[in-house]
């Protein structure tokens, strides 16, 4: 049986559609999930969101055992979480980092990235389409 692709989302992504739509767009996380599910063409996705750093770390560790590829939008934990960085460094599957906006073009504190050193690939600044590109790449990585 083919392992699922995990799509994990960090803090405040549950607010998509209402939180700073000029930066993050008007789509909700449910809209993104539904579009990815249709794009997956029957491939199993495990799509989750949490505001808890510890839960996200637990899910990364689970993904390393249970998934074929991990797509991760760590939200603000990208810039703050050494614990997440350590979990990602221990992860044994391909990791695709996704950001709706381009953190490199934003506030100075967003220049620190604890996810990128562990990532196979990074997609930023393409809005919700970044998830679609990540899923396309993930399906080609582990056909």
Buried (B, 14 or more C-beta within 10 A) or exposed (E): EEBBBBBBBBBBBBBBBEEEEEEBBEBBBEBBBEBBBEBBEEBBBBBBBBBEBEBBBEBBBBBBEEBBBBBBBBBBBBBBBEBBBBBBEEBEBBBBBBBBBEBEEEEEEBEEBBBBEBBBBBBBBBBBBBBBBBBEBBBEBBE
